[in-house]
Amino acid sequence: MTTTPHSLAPAGLAPNRCAAAVALACLAMPLALHAQDANQASPALETIQITGSWLGTGLQNSVKNFAGARTQVDKEKIEATGAASIGEVMRRIPGVQASENSGTAGSAISLNIGVRGLTGRYSPRSTILLDGVPLAVAPYGQPQLSFAPVSLNNIEAIDVVRGGGAVRYGPQNVGGIINFTSRAIPSKPGLTGDVTVRHNHYSEGGQDNTQYSTFLGSQLDNGLGLALLYSGMTGSSWRQGSDEKVNDLAFKFRYELTGSSEVYGKVSYYDVNSRTPGGLTVAQFNANPFQNTRPTDYWNGERKGLDLGYINTISDNQEFEVRAYYNDSTRKSTLINATGTQLAHQPRDYEVLGIEPRYTQRVQLGATTHDVTAGYRFLRERGNDRAYNQTIATGVNSATTRFDNATDAHAVYIDDRIAFGAWRVTPGVRFEHIETNREDRATTQRFDTTNNKALPSLNVAYLVNPALTLFANYGTSFGPVQNIQLNSQTATNPLKPELAKTAEVGARWQTPQIRAELTAFKIRFDNQILQVPGITPATFQNIGATSHEGIEAAIDYTFDKASALAGLNVYANYSYTKAIQKSGTTAGLDVPFYSRNTDTLGARYQLGDWAFNLASTHQSAQYADTANTFAETADARLGRIPGFRLWNIQADWKVPGYKGSSIAVGVNNLADKRYYTRNVDGNPGRMVGTPRMLYVQGRFAF
């Protein structure tokens, strides 16, 4: 590894070569022991009948044979982590780094996920979906998840495609595609349901909150399936004055029209109100890292959504699906200024309408089978962002500034999954046409931009045997000019879309006993749009380029039922990422807010109705700015962020005679490790991480 004077290596944070070697050796063992002759009989071709697949055709839906790095986490694994939030689960996925609160000063309203060294603040570099529908309030104009309307307790599975899935989904997917799947409608008649209550007690700060969730569903004899999902939370987190309230409600349905077709849909409502304690100076943190110096600050938001779909598996060789969705979102932040004299209010409104038809046709040409899928996506965004200041002493509000934003985006894609022998080769291309404008209501000045981009990709998989898949892929991704950046669009500063090129190579081994994966990746990210420092009002230019490369390794081993360790499952993953700036005065330095080394270790032991879990997550140090400032400033705005390791334990008891009912107890951050990140908003400073947390959870199912 090549280092610079600003690298993390001098602080004792060089890559853990021992951990990497162990992970690679564990992966290599089954490959060497079980590889078979490549001339064996060709593997059976998967059917394209795949109702409900968010990725598209059934050939794309198989994780085992998928031509890229991909991790799925089901509800059982989510619950085994003891996680209280989505971010805690995401930390256990190779290549993914999640921050608890660096973006919104401690609020539960946001989601901060970074993949492969890309910025995690509000998750702007990944396409994040809920049941295949974009989660962002404005996927093109504001892809950041400063308001993330999704709750962990309503999620049945998390699917993270880090590479190989770019051609169909966008606009911004250099950080992969993440799909949260809500709990499914039951497939059997009769009422199915459960009620879950979890109480979290923190050893410091706000100390207590309670999470509630319920699920009711049934499949009726007339072909109608129904489900009601609710998840809520009230109480405080680990900072003083961090009161939060969340309501997440959804009603799902599906109706079988014929033996091969159905309609489906979901109506959803989400609201959240979250106090935001903000960052602390070094002196404040040392005095009490859990204090709240900004009791006036808060974020809130509301989202109402509807999505409808129709799918018809016309035959063994044809499938058609169309879906439409609409959501109406509002969110507002209120933050005090540095002198404590004014409150800055920033309310924003968004409306998104989308429609996506697609068609898949299987064609036999000689020795090759082709699954050709063509699709189109139209997405219409309308919204506004407003801002005004309130003088605390007088209560007088300033004049309100308002910008109206509009985007009409068209995406057309086609890909061809070609199967011949043990090979699966998928060339594809997506073309994006995006028209965006932004109008200053005070001056009627308009800022307009049009983006056109063709984005090719190529995925290749070789099915060595039923367990082993080798894969490689190449894809392109881009991010259009966003709403707030349009103010900088001039004849002399014609902003271009951000463009990224990603290459992967890897191997995956899956049997009932062993699951292992090894991936090497390289990303070249050009044309990044960055804010020019020291200029008012904010000005953006295409000045950023970064290079990301690394490896990701994971293994999961379940001991045989006949062995002395029957009931034991052990797992581990390790990621090494080197993300370097390539442009400007900071070229050669690390990208801020990412760790070069992350790993997860864990074990689960099943003994009758009892299950016991022990797990650990680790991340190495990070920098908080592009200059890689090492020494911490007194206001804690800049400086290296130390790495940390956390340990969690859990015990779960399945209540005999009540299938699906259970009682769980656990402790997260068992050693009460004190760690922190930094906030980068107008309320900067250290943000303390979760202290020791004890939780008790009960579920009653019927």
N, C-alpha and C positions, 0 to 999 in steps of 0.2 A: 504494500500500500504506500502510495506517495503522500507525504504530509507537507503542510506548510507551517510557517512559524505560528499561525493562528489555529492550527488543528487541535483536536481534542487529545491527541496522543500524549503530550507532555504532562497532562493531568492524570495519567494512569488509566486512560480510557481507550486504549487501542483495542481493536476487535478481539473478542474472546476466542482465540484460535482453538482452544481445547473444546469449547462448546460446539464450535463449527465442525471440528473434526469428528466429534461424537455423533452429531446429527447426520453428517455425510456418511459415516460408516454404517450407522443404523439403516440409512436408506439403501446403501449399496448392497448390504447383506442379502435381502430378499431378491434383489435384481440378479445377483450372481448365482444364488442358489436355485432360482426357479425359472430363469430365462429358457425359452424353448426355441426350437428351430423356426426361423422366420418362414420356412416353406410349408408350415402346417396348413390345414384347411382354413379357408377364409372365414373370418368371424361373421356371424349372422348380422344382417342389416336391421337396424332398428325401425320400428313402424313410425309413421308420421302422425299417428292418431294421438294427440297430446293435449286434449282439452285442459286449459288452465295453465299451460306453460308460458312463463313470462318471457323466456328467451326466444321463443319461436318454435321451430320444428323439433320433433322428438330427437332428431340427430344432434341437435344443439343441446338438448335437455339433459343428456347423460353426463353426470359429473365424471364418471370413470373414464370416458372416452373424449372428454372435452379437450380441445386443442389449445389450452392455456391454463395459467395459474388460477385456481378457483377453490374456494372453501365454503362449505355449507355448515351451518350450525342450527340444529333443530331445537325444539322446545326443551327436550330432556337435557341437552347439553347446556342450554342457556340457564336452566334452573340449577344445574349442578355447579355453575360458577358462583352462585350466591350474589350475582350482580344486582344492584338496585337501579342501574341506568344502562342505556344502550352503549355508551362509551366504555363502560367497564367490560362488556362482552367483546367489543371490537378490539380491545387491547390484546386479546388472546389469538387473533388471526394474524398469520405471518404477513409482514410487510405493511401492516396497518398500525398507525399511532393515533391515539385519541386523547385529547386534553379535556379535563373536567370543566374548565371555566376560563380559559385564557382570553376568549373572545368577548364575552358579555359580562365581565366583571363579577362573575359568580352566579349568574342566572341559570336556571334550568331550562330556559326557553330555547337555547341554541343547541346545535350539534356540531362538534369540532373534530373532524376526522381527516387525517392526512395519510396518503398512501405513497410509499416509496420516496419519502423525502419531500413530497409536495406539501405546500402550506396546508395546515389543518384548520386555520381560523375560519369558521363557518363552512368548512367542507366545500370550497368552491371548485376544486379540480376533479371531482367525481360526479358522475350521473347517479343520483340517489333516487330510488323509486319506492313507492309503497303499493304493493300488488301490481307492479308494472306501470304505475302512473307517476310522473315526476312529482317529487315532494317539495321542491323549491317553490316559493310564492311567485316567482317569475323566472322560469328555467333559462331564458335567454337574457333578459334585462337585469336580473339580480339572482344569479344562481346560488348565492351564499345562503346557508341555512342559519341565519341569525334568528329565524323563527322556524323551528322544526316541529311540525304538528304530528308527532308519533310517540307512542308510549310503549315501553318494553313489555308490559303485561298483556297487551293486545297482539303481540307478535308471536307467530308460530315457528318461524324460521328466518334466518338471515343468510343470504346468498351473496358472496363477494367474488366478483369476477375481476381479477387484477389485470388480466390480459386475454386477448383472443375474442372479445365480444364487442369490439368497437363499432362495427359497421352499421348496426341497426340503431344504436342508441346515442343520443347526444343532447345538446351540442358539445358539452365539455366532458370528456371521458378519459383524459390522459391519466387520471387517477383511478381508472376502472369504473365498473358498474356495481352498485350496491342495491340489492332489492330486499326490502322487508316484506315478508308475507304475513298478512293478518290471519287469525285463526280461521280454520276452514269450516264450512257448513257440514254438519254430519251427513254421512251417506246412508244411515239406517233410520227406519221409522221410530217413532216414540221420542219423547223429550230427553235431550241430553244437555247437561249443564254442570256448572261448578261455580263456587264462590271462594275467593281467596282474599285473605287479609294478612298483611305483613307489617310488622312494626319495627322500625329502625331506631336504635338508640346510639347516639354518638357520644364518645367519652368527653368531648369538648364542644364549645360553641352553642349553637341552637339546640342541639341535643336530641330532638325527637321528631319523627314524622311517621305517618301511616299511609300505606298504599292499599288500595282496594281494587278488586277486579271481579267481574262476573261474566259468565258466558252461558247463553241459552240458544239451543238450536234443534232443528228437527228436519227430517226428510219426509214429506207427506206422500201418501199413496198416489196423488194426482200428478206427481212429478215436480212439485214445488218444494224447494229447499229454502229454509230460513235460518238466520242466525242473528243474535243480538250480542254485541260486545261492548263492555264498559270498563274503563280503567280510570282511577282517580287517585289523587294524592293531596294530603293536607299536612301542614306542619312546617318544621324548619330543618335546614341542613346543618352543617358543622360550623357555620359562621353565625355570630350573633346578629339578630335582626334580619335573618334570611328566610322569612316566611314565604311559603309557596303554596299555590293551589292549582291543581290540574284536573281537567275533565276531558276524557277522550271517549266518544260515543260513536258507534257505527252499527248500521243495520245492513246485512248482506242478504242477497237472494239469488237463486238460480231456478230456472224452469226448463224442463226438458220438453222441447217441441217435437222432436222425433228421436228415433234411436241414435241418430248421428249428430243432432244439433241441439243447442240450448242457448238461452239468453241468461245473462247474469248481470249483477250490479251491486252497488254499495252506496248508501247515503251516510255521510259522516259529519261529525261536529267535534271541534276541539277548541278549548280555551285554556289559557294559562295566565296566571299573575305571579310574578316572581320579584322579590326584593333582591337588590344587587349590592353587596357590601363593598365591592371595589378593591383596588390594590392598596398595599401598605408599604410605607417606607421601611428601610432596614431597622430603624429605631422602634417604630411601631410594631413590626413583626417580632422583634426580640422581646418587647414588653408583653405582647399578647397576640399571637398570630391569628386568633379566632375573633378578634374584635371587629366592630363595624364602625368606620369613621364617616360613612355616608348614608345615614338612615333615611334620607329623602329619596334615594335612587330606586328606580324599579323599571321592569320591562313587563309588558303584557301583550297578548295577541289572541286572535280568534280566527278560525277557519271553518267554512262550510263547504262541503264538497259533494259531488255526485259523479259517479262513473257507471257507464252502461256498456255492455258488450254482447256480441252475437258470434258464435263459433259453430262451424259446420264441417265435420269430417266427412266430406262428400263421398269419398271412397278410400280404399287403401292407398291411392295415389294422389289424392287431392284434399286440400284443406283451405278453408276461407275463414278469416276472422276480421271483425271490425269492432273498434271500441271508441267511445267518446267520453270525454270528461270535462267537468267544469268545477272550478273552485273560486271562492270569494274569500279573501284574507285581509285582515287588518293587523297591524302591530304598532306599538308605540314604546319609545324609550324616554325616560326622564332622568337626566343626570345633572348633578350640581357642578358648577365651574370651579376652577382651581382656587379662586379667592373666596368661594362660599357665598357669593352675593346674588347669583342667578341660577335658575333651573332651565336647562335646555330641553325643550320638548320636541320630539321628532315623530309625529304620527305618519303612517304610510298605509295606502290602500292598494290592493291588487285584485285583478280578475284575470283568470286564465281559462281559455276554451281550447280543447284539443280534439282531433279526430284522427284515427290511425287504422286504415284498412290494410290487410296483407293477404297474399295468396301464395300457397305452396303447391307445386306440381312435381310429382316424381316421374322421371323419364328414364327408360332403359336404352342405352346406346352401346351396342356391342357388349363388351365385358365391364362397362361402367354403368353405374346408377347415379342419376343426378336428382337432387332435391333442389329445385330452383324456387327461391322465395323472392317475391317482389312486394314492396310496401311503400306507403306514402304517409307522411305525417304533416298535418297542418296545425300550427299552434298560434293562437292569438292572445296577446297580452295587452292589458290596459291597466293603468294605475297612476298614482301620483305620490310624490314625497313632499312633505311640508315640514317647516321648522319655524319655531318662534321661541323667544326667551321670556322668562318671567322673573321680574325683580322681586326678590324675597322680601325686602323691607316694605315695599309698597303693594305688592301683589299685582302690579301693572304688567300686562303682556305687550311685547313688542309687535310690530307688524309681522305678518306671516308670509314667508317666502314659499312659493309653490311651483313645482315642476310637474307637468303632465307627460307621461311616458306611454309610447305605443310601439308594439312590435308585431309584425306578421312574418312568420317563419314557415317555410316549406322545405321538407326533407323527403327525398326520393332515394330508396336503396334497393339493391338487388344483390343476392349472393347465390352461389351454386355449391351445394355440398356434394362433392364428387366422391363416390365410393368405388374403389377397385381393389380387390383382394383385401389386404389388411390396411390399406391406405385410406385416409379421409382427408381430402384436400378441399378447402373452401376459399375461393377467391370472391371478393365482393367490393362494392363501392357505394358510398353514400354521397349525394350531392345536396348541399345546403344553400338555400337562397333566403336571405334575411333582410328585411327592411325595418329600420328602427328610427324613430324620431323622438325628440324631447323638446318641450316648449316651456319657456320661462313665462309664467302667467303675468308677471309684473311688467315685462318689457315686450312680450309676444315674440321674443327672439326664438328661432327654431334651430335645432341641431339635428341633422339628418345623416344617416349612413346606410349603405347597402353593402352586404357581404355575400359573395358567391364563392363556394369552395367545394371541390371534389375531394373525397377522402377515401382512398383505396385501402384495402387490407388483404392479407393472405394468411390463412391458418392451415397448418399441416399436422396431422396426427398419424402415427403408425402403431397399430394394435399388435404388439409383439406376440401376446398370448392373452387369454381371458383376464389376466390380472394386470399386465404391464402395458402402459401406453407411453410412447415417446411423443413429444410435441414441440412445435416451433411456430412462431407467428410474427407477423409484422403488421402494424397498424398506424394510422394517422388520426390525430384529433385536433380540434381547435376550439377556441373560445371567442365568441363574437365580442365586439365593443359593447360594454355595458352602459346602462342608463346614465349613471353619474359621470362616466368617462366621456360622454358625448359633448359635454361642455368644452372639452379641450380640442374638439374636432375642428380644424381650420385647413385652409388651402396649404399652409406651410407645415401643418402637423396632421397629415392624413393617417389617423390611427388604423392599423391593420389588425385583423384577428390574430389571437395567439395561436401558435402552431406547434404541435408536438409530434414526434415520431418515436414509436416504441417497438423494440424487438425483444422476444423472449425465446428461451429454449429450456426444455425441462423434461422430467419423467414423473410418472405417477404409478404407484403400485397399490392395488386394492384387492384384498381378500376378506373373508369374514373375520379373520384374526388380525391382519396387519393392514394398515393404511399409511402410506408414506408418499411424500412428494418432495421434489427438488427442482428449483427454478433459478435460472440466471436471467437477469433483465438489464436493458440499457434504454434510457430515455434521453432524447435530445429535445429540449423545450425552448423554442425560439419565439421572438416577438412578444415576450411577456410585457404586458402593459403595467407600468409602475408609476407611482406618483412622484413627481419631481420635488425633492425636498426644498423647503425654504421659500416657496412661492405661494402667494395668496391672491385670488382664490386657488383652490386645488387644481393642479395641472397634471395631466397624464401624457406619457409618451411611450412609444415602443422602444424600450431601452434594455430590457432584461432577457438574458438567456441563461439556462442552467443545464447541467448534465447530471443524470442520475443513473447509477449502476449498482448492482449488488446481487446477493443470493438470498433465497428463502428456502428453508428446509423444515419439514415437519414429519413426525412419525407418531402413530397411535397403535398400541399393541394390547390385545385382549388375551389373557392367558386361557388355555384350553380348559374346558369343563372337567376333563379327566385329570388335570394336573393338580399338584399340591397347592397351587396359587389360584385355583378356580375362583372366579368372582372378581379378580383384580384386573383393572385396566390402567395402563400408564401411558403418558403422552408427553411430547416435548416439541417445541418449535424454536427456531432461531432465524433471525434476519440480520443481515449486514447490508447497510445502505450507505453509499457515498454520494451525497448531493452537493455539487460544487457550482458556484456562480461563474459564468463565463464572460460576462460583459462588464464594462465600466471600471471604476477605480477599485472595486472589491472583487475583481476577477481572481479566481483561485481560492477564494474563501468559502466556507461552508454556508449553505442555505440556512436561514434562521428557523428555529422552532422545529427541529427534527433530531432524532437520536440515531447515531450510526449503528448501534447495537441494541437489539431487543430480543427477549426470549421469554418463553413460558414453559414451566414444568408442572406436572400434576399427576395425581393418582386417584383412582376411584375404586373402592372396595365394596362389593355387593354381598351381603350376608343375610339371606332370607328376606325379611321385610325391611331390613336396615341397609342404608348406603352411607358410606363415609367418604368425604372428599378432602383432599389437601392439594393446594395449588399455589403457584408463585408466578408473578410477572415482574419483569425487569426492563428498564430502559436506561441507556447511558446519558451522559450530559448533553445539553443543548446550548446554542447561542440565541440571544434575543434580538440581534440586529445583523444587518448585512456586513457590518465592519468587524463582526466577531469579537466585540468588546469582551475581554476576559474579566477584568476587575469590576466589581459591582459599584454602581453609583449610589449615593446616599438616598436618592429617591426611589431606588430599586427598579428604575425603568430599564436599565441596561445591566449587562453582566451575565456571565455563564450561569446556567441553571444546572445544579448538580443532578446526577442520575440517582435512581433509587430502585430498591426491590421491595415488593410487598408479598405477604403470605396470608392466605385465607384458608379457613377450615369450615367444614359443614357436616352435619349429620341429618339424615332424612329417614323418617319412618312411615311406611305405607300402612295405613290403618287396615287391619284384617277385616274382611267382610264388606268393605266399602271401597270398591275398585275406583282408583283415581283420587281417593282422599289420602291426605298425608299431613304430617307435621314436620317442619324443618327448623333447625336452629343453627346458627353459624356466627363466626367472627371474621370480619374482613379487616385487613391491616392488623394482623394478630400482634405484631411487635410494637404497634403504635408508632410506626416510622413517621417522622416529621419531614415532609417534602413540600415542594412548592413549584409553581410555574409563574409566569409574569403576564400581566394584563397589558395589552398594547393600545387600548382605547384612551380616551381623555382622562381616565381615572387610573393611571398606571401604578405599578408596584408589584410586590410579591402577593401571590394568591396561594394560600395554604391548601394542601391536598387533604383528602379524607383522613381523619384520625381513626383510631380503633372504633369499629362499629359492630355492635351486637344486634342481631335480628332474630325474630321469631316469626314463623310463617305457618298458617294453617289453611288447608284447602279441603273443602267438602264437595264431593262430586256425586251426581245422581244421573 
